[in-house]
Amino acid sequence: MLYEGVLNKMQTEFNTPIEYYLVFKNNFININQIIDRDIKIDFTGYECLNCGQHKKIFRQGFCYECFYSSAQVGDWIMRPELSKAHLGIEDRDLEYETKVQIQPHIVYLAVASDVKVGVTRKTQVPTRWIDQGASKAIEIVEVPNRYLAGITEVALKDMFTDKTNWRKMLQNEVLETNLEEIRNSLKDKLPDEVKPYFDQTNSAIFNLDYPVLQFPKKITSLNLDKTPSYQGKLKGVKGQYLLFEDGTVFNIRTYEGYMVNIEVI
């Protein structure tokens, strides 16, 4: 079976285990169904996810020009505290920014390696945690816009990491911790304008199970620019990574906008 298309982050379905789909323009692969089979990946070119032109990808699936002009990759994406749409202030495109920023957001704790604090839109729960490879997660507070979520994350950053140790995550080295107890200790540390939302927020713990037959002991990252052709036996999926029997891991998110042929052998 041969599949051709442009890489974009895998779509997921919250299940036990999580279902993964690699979706192309004209077809898709249910990744769970090809675990324990050999697959061959060939890099064939670039296609910007924004403008569709065959330009070299700069970051996040965008060419250089689109990365510095599109509202989809403004600074407020990575730093929610910079959001200004609630004030009617434009960064790159106020209509788009209003649609994305002024909607319910969740500040959460997740454990993929260590305890991490993060922000996501409510509509992205639990997708955001799946993409990070979290084993479990809990909501700290739900707020009505991205700015309030951002200042909450900033207030808590000194207590927790805001990044995932991806190597530990892929090797399933996950810190044992009581997320509910940690969450309950945070109310007094929230910004004053956020505290009223704490008791209204769902505090159930999400547990996430990934389709992995074998976790890698020693990790080698597949770099399509240096190794444009690779073949290996797929042993699992976690986060946005494909895990292979020889210890090779392939981060789909890193190579968004790359055109590939994928053959299932």
Salt bridges, closest charged atoms under 4 A:
ASP36 OD1 - LYS235 NZ 2.58
ASP42 OD2 - LYS40 NZ 2.82
GLU65 OE1 - LYS55 NZ 3.67
GLU81 OE2 - ARG79 NE 3.12
ASP131 OD2 - LYS9 NZ 2.41
ASP131 OD2 - ARG253 NH1 3.92
GLU142 OE1 - LYS122 NZ 3.33
ASP162 OD2 - LYS157 NZ 3.39
ASP162 OD1 - LYS163 NZ 3.75
ASP192 OD1 - LYS195 NZ 3.34
ASP199 OD2 - LYS187 NZ 2.79
GLU256 OE1 - ARG253 NE 3.38
